[in-house]
Amino acid sequence: MNYALFLDTFIQNVMDTSLLEFIAAALGIASVWYAKKANILVYPTGIVSVLVYVYI
C-alpha cells in the first residue's frame, strides 16, 4: 500500500475542511461525551451540531 498517497490525501482533505465542519464535529463529540456522563448539556450541544451540519 502506498502510505505516502494515503497521507497526502488525508492532509488535503483536512485542509479542505471548513471551520464550521470542525465546530460541528467537536460539538457532536461533546454531545456524545455528555450523553455518556448523563449531563443536561447533551441537548444544546447536539442541537447546535445538527443545525450546523444542516446549514453546511
HELIX and SHEET records of a PDB file:
HELIX    1   1 TYR A    3  ASP A   16  1                                  14    
HELIX    2   2 LEU A   19  LYS A   36  1                                  18    
HELIX    3   3 VAL A   42  TYR A   55  1                                  14    
END                                                                             
